[in-house]
């Protein structure tokens, strides 16, 4: 490795160690990955990430709130959460949790009239959020609850308020949440708001007019490019770090690398992980291979403005290959039949500088004895879809293994980010 390459590799590594990202797509307002502050309910002994109001074991309070900053998975890093009881005799508990590979906020109440829960972003400092940089057209959230499990129903009114222009423009709109599913609030519902520079967002869930309602916000609050209201299936949310590696001269970090750095050379690296929360089947096998041992190639998880990202970077020589495998350790037995395509978003320098550096992506799907492959060439920034129709005879109700193989072995000095995870989607343009 020559001096120029060494200096470039060092600068790339320095940037990685500061956990910066180059992701320009801003899809998440809050992933719910960062839990609420822990507190202990009256009469209990175990602290949990939760807020509570009403009366519990003889202790009463009407309002509870939490101001949190520097949160992972939150746009701008700041979140204000407040809870208000409608009737002091009731009890309302808001808690952070996770299940089936997705983070959630759970709102639960007993038999009396319920209350309100408000999530605010930008209350402490203006967000200056560009929500249309990636082509988004609406806010989106998924709700599961018992709003329609009784007669009469127990609807929850959601009011979304936006501010832009330093508070000179304030707009709000209200929708009614009454059934399980994905809800969208179009940006067009907020006339006059500059979505390239949003200062403040609040989500006010008002259940004060109903009794005994429980609901869960699943998978975060995000923006979306599509008005399709079917939930994606997350294959990898990129919220679980890659395995720890010793970086010569820089210590131990969750960064996989190959090539040569500070006199140490590694031709390939494989990381096998189990017990992961944000991957399908709880497992991931990551493999990195250098095409030129004099190069320096890294893969690491980062986050920009709340959106989890997997970043791949290389120096000047011919790059390499990265493979993400799911189901290698044990069969997934995954039912993907509600989806129609694999989906991913890429942002990089593949088509910049006047010299295109395409990266072929080959997806392999295994179901029983059936093995099918499909290849798409990644070049321009944006969304890519690999239709399930490209994999004939696969049993999509029982998928055993899925591999994503990114082959940059024929190009030089290529960097790219995979933004927001790998998904199976029912919403393909």
N, C-alpha and C positions, 0 to 999 in steps of 0.2 A: 504494500500500500504506500503510495507516494505521499509527500507532505501535503499536497493540496487535498487529496482524498482523506487523509487523516484529519485535517482541520475541519473538513466538511462533515465527516462522520461525528466528530466531537460536537459540532454545533447542532447536528440532528439529535444526538443523544441528550444534549443539554435541554433542548426544547421538549423532548419526551419526558424527561425527569421533572419538568415543571408542569406536566399534565396539561399542556396546551393542546388545542385541536384546531384543525383547519376546516371543520365542518361548517358549511354555510347554510345548511337546511335547518330550520328552527321549528321542530315539530312538537316538542313537548313544553307545556307550561309547567306541569308537575307530574313526575312519574310515580309519586307516592313511595319511592324507594327510601326517602328520608323519613323516619317515623316521627310521630308527635313526641313531645317530651314525656318522660316517664313520671308517673305519680301513683300513689297508692290510694285506692278507694277506701272510704271510711269503713272500719270494721274488718278490713282485710289486711294481709301482710305482704303481698307480693306486688312490687311496682310494675306497672305496665305502661306502654306508650298510649296515653289516652287523655281526654278531657271529660269532665262530667258536670252536670247541673241537676237541680231538683233536690230531692231528699234521699239520702242513703244512710241507713242505720242511725237515724236521728240527727244527722248533720245535713244542713241545707245551704244551698247557694244558688243564686239566680243566673249568674254569668260565670263562664270560665273562658280563658283565652291563653294563647301562646304566641310569642314573637320569636321566630327562629331565623338565623342568618347563616350564610356560607353552607347551604344545604346542597348535597349532591342530588342531581336530577330535578332541580327546580330552576326555571328560567330566572336569571338574575341572582339566584341563591337565597332570596328572602321569601318567607311565607308567614302571613298573619292568619291565625285560625281563631275563631270565636264561636262559642256555643251559648245559647240562651234558652232558658226554660219558659214554657207558656204557663205551666202550673207547678207551683212549688211542691205539691204532693206527688208529682210524677218524678221519674228519674230518667235522664237522657245521658247516654255514654257514646262518645265518639272515639274510636280506636283505630290504630294502624295495624295492618296485618298483611299476610301473604298466603296465597294458596294457588295450586296448579300453575306455578311459574309466573304469577302476576301479583303485583302489590295492590293493596286496596285500602280505602277508608271505609269503616263500618259505622253506621249510625243506628243506634238501638234505643228504644224507649219502652216503658212499661205501659200501663193501661190508661193513664190520663191523657189530656191533650199534650201534644209533643212540644216542639220548639223550632229554633232556627240554628243553622250552621252556616258560617260564612268563611270562605277562603279568599284571601287578598294577596295580590302580588304587585309589588311596586309601591306599597304603602310607606316603607322606610326610605326608599330612594327610587327615583324614576327608573323604569325599566329600559326605556329607549329601545324597545323591542321591534325589530322588523319581522312582522308575522307573514309577510307576503313574498319574502325573498325566494322561497321554494315553491311558489305558486299556490299556497294554501288559500282556501276560500271559506273556511268555517272552523269554529271550535267543535270538538267532538268529545263525548264521554260515554261510557257504558255503565248502565245502572241495573242492578238486580235487587229486587225487594218484594215486599208483600203489599204494595200500594193497591193492587187490584185483586187481592185475595179475599175481599169481603164485600158485602153489599150493605150500605153504600161503599164505594171505593174511597181510598185515602190518598188523594193526589198531593204531590209535593210541587210547589211553585219554585222554579229556578229563575232568578233574575241575574243577568250578566250585565255588569257595568264596565264601561271603558272610558279612559281619559287619554287625550293626546293634546299636543300643543301646550304643554306645561299646565294643563287643567283648563285651557280655554275652550276645549270641546269635551263635553261629558254626555255620553249616550248610554241608554240601557234598553234591554229588551227582556221579555219574560216568556218562558215556555212552561208547559205543564208536564210533569213526569208522572205517569200513571201505570205504565206497563214496563216489564223488563225489556232491555234492548239498548241499542246505540242511539244516542240523541245528538243532533247537530244544531248549531246556532250559526247561520250564515253571517259572514262579515257584512253583507248588504243590509243586515238589520240595524246597523249602526251608522247611519248617514253622517258624513262630515268627519268621521274619525280617520286620521292618517295611520293606516295600518303598516306603513313603513317606519313609524316611530310612535309606538304605543307606550304610554307612561305608566298606566295603572290598569289592572284587571281585577274584578271581584266576582265571585260566584256565590250567590246568596240562596241557600236551599231553605225554603220556608215551609215547615210542616206544622205551624202553630195552630192551624184550623182543623187539624185531624188528630185522632187518638191512636196510640199503640202501633205506630208505623215503624218499620225497620227497613233499611236499604243499605246497599253497598255500592260505592263507586269503584269500579274495577279497572285496573290497568292505567290509571292516570288521566289527566286532562291534557288534550293535545289539539293541534291544528290538523286539518286534513285538506287534501287537494281534490277529493272526490265527494260527491253527494250520495255515494253508496253507503248504506247504513248497516252493513253486515260486518261483524267483528272478525278481525284477522286472527290467525293462529300463529303464535310466536314460536319460532324454531330456536332463536337465540336473541335475547334482548340486549346482549352486550353489557349487561350490568354485572356480570361475574368476571373479575380480572383473569388474565392469563396467568399461568404458573410463574412463581418466582424464579429468577435467574440471576446468576452472578455476572455483572457487567464489568469487564476488566477495567480497573481504575475508577469505577464509579459505585461499587457496592452492589447490594442485592435489591432488585426491583421486579415488578410483574411485567417484564418486557422480554419477549422471546427474540433472539437474534441469531444471525448466521453471517459468515464472512470473516473478516479480520478486523480486530480492534486492539490497539496497544500490544501488538505482537502475538496475540492469541487468535487462532483460526478455528472455526467451526463450520463444517460443510452443511450439516443439517441438524435440526432440532425438532423433537417431538414432545408435545405436552399432553398427557392423558389426565383428564379431570373427571371426578365423579362427585355426587352430592351437591351439584350446582343448583341454584334456585331458578335462574332465568333461562335455562335451556330445556329443550324438549327431552324428556327422559332423564333430566338431571345430569347429563354427561356431555363431554365435548373432547374430541381429539384434534389437536392443532399441530400441523406439520409445516415447517419452514425449511426451504432448500435454496442454497445459493447456487446460481449459475456460474459465477466467477468468484473464486475464493478471496480475491483481492477486494471484493465489494464489501459493504457493510449494510445489512438489511435488518429491519426491526418490525415487529408487530406488537401493538399494545392497545389496551382499552383507554379511551379518553372520553371526555364529555365537554360539549360546548353548548352553553345556554340551555342546559337541561337535557340535551339529546345524547344518549349513549352512542359511542362511535368506536369502531375498530379501525385503527390506522396502520397502514403499511407504507414504509419508506425505505428508499435505497439511495446509494451514492452514485458515482459516475459510471461504473462498469455495468456490464450486462446484469440484469436484476435476478429474479428467481421465481419460486413458486410458493404459494400458500394454500394449504388445504384445511378445511373445516369439516370434520366428520361427526355425525350424530347417529348413535346406534351401533358403533363399533364394539363397545364393551358388552352391551346386551341389546337385544332387539327392542326397538321402540314400541312395536305394536300400536302405532299411532293411527288414529282415524282422521284423515285429512279430507274426507269426502265432501265437506261443506265448502271447500275452497276450489278454485279453478286454475291457480297459477302460483308459482313461487315469485316473491317480490323482494327487491332490494334497491337501495339508493346509493349511488356512488358520487363522490366529489373528489376530483384530483387534477393532475396535470397531464393526463393521457393525451389530450388534444390541444395542448398549449405550446407556445414557442415555435410554431411553424413546423414542428416535426412530430407527427402523430405517433403515439406509442400505445397501440391497442393491447388490451389484456383479454385473451379468451377465457371465458368462464365455462367450465363443464360441470353440469349437475348430474349426479348419479343417484338413481332411486332403486332400491332393492325391496322387493315384496315377495317373500317365499322364494321360489326358483327364478322369478322374473328379475332381470337386471336391465335397466334402461338408462341411456345417457342422452343428454341434449346439451348443445353448446351455443352460447351467445357471445358476441364480441363486445366488450366494454370499451367505449371510446369517449363519448360525450358525457358530461355530468348530467345526472338526472335519475329517473326511475327506470328499472329494467324488470321485465316480466318473462318468466319461462313457463308457458302454458302447460298444464297437465296433459293436454292432448299430444305433447311432444314425447310422452312416455307411454306408448301403447301397451295395453294389457296389464298395467300395474293395478293392483287391488288397493285403491285409495282408502279403503276402510281398515287396512292392516299393513301399514308401511313399516318395514323393519329398519332400514338404514337410509340416510341421506348424506351425500357428500357434495361439498362445494369446492371446486379446484380452480384457483386463480393462477393462470400461467403467464407470468411476465418474463419468462426466460429468454425471449427473443428481443427484448427492448432494454434500453438503458435509462438509469436515473429516473425511474418512475415512482411517483408517490400517489397514493389514493386513500380515501376514507370510505368505509362502509358505514352509512349513517342510519341509526335507529334500529338496527338489528336485521335479522333474516326472518321472513314471514311467509306463510301460505295465506293467500288472500282470495276472497270471493269477489273482489272489486277490481276487475281488470278493464282498462279502457278499450 
